[in-house]
Amino acid sequence: MSIEHNLETPLAEAVRAAGSQSAFGRLIGRRQSTVRDWLVLNKLLPAQHVLTVEASTGVSRHALRPDVFPLAESAIKPTHKSADLTANGVPVESSQEALAA
């Protein structure tokens, strides 16, 4: 049995969806041995292959590379409107009034 059947990683899921390590390798232009190494070493799929793999296997880009393709909900949201404050925390209106005076 191939290693991808024993792993629960997004890469292993994509390899299973492709049918085999060889088929997955052909999909992205890499050798089967490279795909096996990625699986064994628990490597992330190189970012340049993510969109091709997502389109062909249905495994989401976020699952494959959350560091490159984060979910919108997980993006850091500011706690204040950055446009309302200057770098030192003084409201923009106050600093503009001081400049005009």
Long-range contacts (C-beta under 8 A, 24 or more apart in sequence): 3-36, 3-39, 3-40, 4-39, 7-39, 9-39, 9-42, 10-45, 10-59, 10-60, 10-63, 10-64, 11-38, 11-39, 11-43, 11-44, 11-45, 11-64, 12-39, 13-57, 13-59, 13-63, 14-45, 14-53, 14-57, 14-59, 14-64, 15-39, 17-56, 17-57, 17-58, 17-59, 18-56, 18-57, 24-53, 27-52, 27-53, 27-56, 28-52, 28-53
